[in-house]
Amino acid sequence: MSSESVDEDNLHISNSGSNGQFLSKQSGNSGGLTWATPSATATALDDVATGDAASTLATSAGNITIDAQGNDTDIIFKGTDNTSDITMLTLDGSEAGKALFNGDVSVGTSLLTATIDYTDGDLAMTIADGGGVTFAQDVTMAALKTITLGDEGQVRFSDDLPAADDSATGIVYTMTALTGIAIGDLVHMDANGKLDEAHADATADMPAIGIALTANASGSDAEIDVLLHGIYKDTGAFDFTPGLAVYVSDGTEGLFTQTAPTSTGDFVQRVGVALTADTILFNPSVDVIEHA
């Protein structure tokens, strides 16, 4: 046998191998071969070429971590929608990983969140532990849509008394009013379907149906907000005895009184009850009594 060949009996391997190892020449003068483990050499992600078939990123144990290590860099998911390249999702590294979806988000079960904001960051609603929802802005229902309360459902106001002067808590409508209506005026509906100041000494000025929450000094008809039922506060005009009834005044148009009109031809209409010296529960009766 030549010096450059070796038979099985003379093949010297110094150790027992395992799966994944390879035979390597031993260093030094000992000669022979040894089973060795390949050195782990990672492939840079930017050296990975584009494939031409379906691909799977999988592991049988442990986590899969996608780490954009550059400062404030994003993780971007892209795809093709009807031949158009699109960005489907961006995880914004400069905004603590804020997810920016290009399209709708469909959730199969529950969506867990604490707040819902508009795209500019304005808070819209807060969801508390237990499911209670607090709206930070006005809530507008679309036309012909309803709010349905279940069994024993309630509409509840958190504070019984308005905090600001000339303000109200309750049911408010927007209606057309004649010019000359001031905030806090008692108003009635005239023969043309427009609001005007109520007055207990004229049948054409009765009955009162609301309290003006906005004024009309435009010189022509205009839309104003009107409290139809609720609690109204007026520190400048009211000086009432709590617990007593409040009526339409037969003196100045649009005012309230706690003295029922008694003059011949006057009308008596109870519109509420004083809760404090400057606050009334407005709940007008549509029954009007005329003094003969």
C-alpha positions in Angstrom: 0.0 0.0 0.0 1.4 3.4 -1.0 2.3 6.1 1.6 -0.6 8.3 0.3 -3.3 5.7 1.0 -4.9 4.3 4.1 -7.0 1.2 4.8 -9.8 0.9 7.3 -7.6 -0.9 9.8 -5.1 1.8 9.8 -7.6 4.8 9.8 -7.1 6.5 13.2 -10.0 8.7 14.5 -9.4 10.0 18.0 -13.0 10.5 19.2 -16.6 9.5 18.6 -18.6 11.7 16.4 -22.2 13.0 16.6 -24.7 14.2 14.1 -23.7 17.4 12.3 -20.0 17.0 12.9 -17.3 16.6 10.3 -13.9 14.9 10.1 -10.9 17.2 10.6 -7.2 16.6 10.4 -5.6 16.7 13.9 -3.0 19.3 14.4 0.4 18.5 15.7 2.4 15.3 15.4 -0.3 12.9 16.6 -1.7 12.4 13.1 -5.1 10.9 12.4 -8.5 12.5 12.2 -11.0 13.9 14.8 -14.7 14.6 14.7 -15.2 18.4 15.0 -18.1 20.8 15.1 -18.5 23.4 12.4 -18.0 26.9 13.4 -21.3 28.9 13.6 -21.1 31.6 11.0 -24.2 33.9 10.8 -25.4 35.3 7.5 -26.1 39.0 7.5 -29.8 39.7 7.0 -29.0 42.2 4.2 -27.2 39.3 2.4 -30.3 37.2 2.2 -31.5 37.0 -1.4 -35.1 37.2 -2.6 -36.7 33.8 -2.9 -39.1 32.6 -5.6 -41.4 30.4 -3.5 -43.4 30.3 -0.3 -41.2 30.6 2.8 -41.6 29.8 6.4 -39.8 31.3 9.4 -40.2 28.7 12.2 -38.6 27.4 15.3 -39.5 24.3 17.3 -38.7 25.9 20.7 -38.1 29.4 22.1 -39.0 32.8 20.7 -38.5 34.4 17.3 -37.2 37.9 17.7 -37.2 40.6 15.0 -35.0 43.4 16.2 -34.4 46.6 14.3 -31.4 47.7 16.2 -30.8 51.1 14.5 -31.9 54.1 16.6 -35.6 55.0 15.9 -35.8 52.6 13.0 -39.1 50.9 12.1 -40.2 47.4 11.4 -42.1 47.5 8.1 -44.3 44.7 6.6 -44.8 45.1 2.9 -46.8 43.1 0.3 -48.5 43.3 -3.1 -52.2 44.2 -3.4 -53.6 43.6 -6.9 -50.1 44.1 -8.5 -49.4 47.2 -6.4 -46.7 47.3 -3.8 -48.0 48.5 -0.5 -46.9 48.9 3.1 -49.3 46.9 5.1 -48.0 47.6 8.6 -45.3 49.8 10.2 -44.1 49.4 13.7 -42.7 52.9 14.5 -39.5 52.6 16.5 -39.5 56.3 17.3 -43.0 56.0 18.9 -42.4 53.0 21.2 -43.6 50.6 18.6 -46.8 52.3 17.6 -48.5 50.2 15.0 -49.6 52.0 11.8 -52.0 49.8 9.8 -52.5 50.8 6.2 -56.0 49.2 6.1 -58.8 48.0 8.4 -58.1 46.0 11.5 -60.3 43.0 12.1 -60.3 41.4 15.5 -61.6 37.9 15.9 -62.3 38.1 19.7 -61.6 41.0 22.1 -59.7 44.1 21.5 -58.0 45.1 24.7 -57.2 48.8 25.1 -57.4 51.6 27.7 -58.1 54.6 25.4 -59.2 55.3 21.8 -57.7 58.4 20.2 -58.1 60.2 16.9 -55.1 60.1 14.5 -53.8 63.4 15.7 -53.7 62.1 19.3 -56.9 63.8 20.6 -58.5 61.5 23.2 -61.9 60.2 22.2 -62.8 57.7 24.9 -61.4 56.0 27.9 -62.3 52.4 28.9 -62.0 51.7 32.6 -61.3 48.4 34.4 -64.8 46.8 34.5 -65.8 48.1 31.1 -67.1 51.6 31.9 -66.6 54.0 29.0 -66.0 57.8 29.3 -66.3 59.9 26.2 -63.9 62.9 26.1 -65.8 64.6 23.2 -69.4 65.1 22.1 -71.2 61.9 20.9 -73.2 62.3 17.7 -75.7 59.7 16.5 -76.3 59.4 12.7 -79.7 60.2 11.4 -82.5 57.6 12.1 -80.2 55.8 14.6 -81.2 55.1 18.3 -79.8 54.5 21.7 -81.5 51.5 23.2 -81.5 50.9 27.0 -81.9 47.3 28.3 -84.0 46.2 31.2 -83.6 48.7 34.1 -81.4 50.9 32.0 -81.0 54.5 33.1 -79.9 57.9 31.7 -77.9 59.3 34.6 -76.3 62.7 35.1 -73.2 62.6 37.2 -73.8 66.0 38.8 -77.3 67.3 39.7 -76.4 71.0 39.6 -74.7 72.8 36.7 -71.4 74.5 37.7 -71.4 77.5 35.4 -73.8 80.4 35.4 -76.5 80.4 32.6 -75.9 76.7 32.0 -78.1 73.6 32.1 -78.1 69.9 32.4 -80.9 68.1 30.6 -82.7 67.6 27.3 -81.7 70.3 24.8 -83.2 71.0 21.3 -82.0 73.3 18.5 -85.0 75.4 17.3 -85.7 78.5 15.3 -86.2 81.7 17.3 -87.2 85.3 16.6 -84.6 88.0 17.1 -84.4 89.5 20.6 -84.1 86.3 22.6 -81.6 86.4 25.5 -79.9 83.6 27.3 -82.1 82.5 30.2 -85.4 83.7 28.6 -88.5 81.6 29.0 -89.8 80.9 25.5 -93.0 79.8 23.8 -93.8 78.7 20.3 -95.6 81.4 18.2 -98.3 80.8 15.5 -95.5 80.6 12.9 -93.6 77.8 14.7 -90.9 80.1 16.0 -89.7 80.8 19.5 -90.4 84.0 21.3 -90.4 85.3 24.9 -93.2 83.8 27.1 -95.4 86.2 29.0 -98.2 85.3 31.4 -100.4 88.3 30.5 -101.2 87.3 26.9 -102.6 84.2 25.5 -100.5 84.5 22.3 -97.3 84.4 24.5 -98.2 81.1 26.3 -97.5 78.4 27.2 -93.8 78.4 27.9 -92.0 75.3 26.6 -88.3 76.0 27.2 -85.4 78.1 28.4 -83.1 79.8 25.8 -79.5 78.6 26.3 -78.1 80.7 23.4 -79.2 84.1 22.4 -80.5 85.5 19.1 -79.6 89.2 18.6 -79.0 88.8 14.8 -81.9 91.0 13.7 -83.6 88.0 12.0 -84.6 84.4 12.7 -81.9 82.1 13.9 -81.3 78.7 15.5 -80.8 78.6 19.2 -80.4 75.9 21.8 -83.4 75.4 24.1 -83.6 73.4 27.4 -86.9 71.5 27.3 -86.4 69.6 30.6 -83.6 69.6 33.1 -81.8 71.8 35.6 -80.9 75.4 34.9 -78.7 77.8 36.8 -78.8 81.6 36.7 -77.0 83.4 39.5 -77.7 86.8 38.1 -81.5 86.6 37.7 -82.7 84.0 40.2 -83.2 84.6 43.9 -85.6 81.8 44.8 -86.8 80.0 47.9 -85.8 76.3 47.5 -88.7 73.9 47.3 -91.3 76.4 46.1 -92.9 76.4 42.6 -91.7 78.6 39.8 -94.1 80.2 37.3 -94.1 82.3 34.1 -93.9 86.0 35.0 -96.8 88.3 34.1 -94.4 91.3 34.5 -91.4 91.3 32.1 -91.5 89.0 29.1 -89.3 85.9 29.4 -88.8 86.0 33.2 -89.6 83.6 36.0 -91.4 84.2 39.3 -92.3 82.3 42.4 -95.5 84.4 42.8 -98.4 82.9 40.7 -100.1 85.6 38.6 -103.4 86.7 40.0 -104.6 89.6 37.8 -107.7 89.2 35.6 -106.7 87.8 32.2 -103.3 86.5 33.4 -102.3 82.9 32.9 -100.8 80.6 35.5 -98.3 78.1 34.3 -96.0 76.2 36.6 -92.7 75.6 34.9 -90.6 74.0 37.7 -89.4 74.0 41.3 -86.5 75.9 42.9 -83.7 73.6 44.0 -81.4 76.4 45.3 -81.6 80.1 45.3 -80.1 80.2 41.8 -81.1 76.8 40.3 -84.4 75.4 39.2 -85.7 72.0 38.1 -87.3 73.0 34.8 -90.3 70.7 34.1 -93.0 72.9 32.5 -96.7 71.9 32.8 -98.6 72.3 29.5 -101.7 73.1 31.6 -102.4 76.8 31.7 -105.0 78.4 34.0 -106.5 81.8 33.0 -107.8 84.2 35.6 -111.3 85.4 34.6 
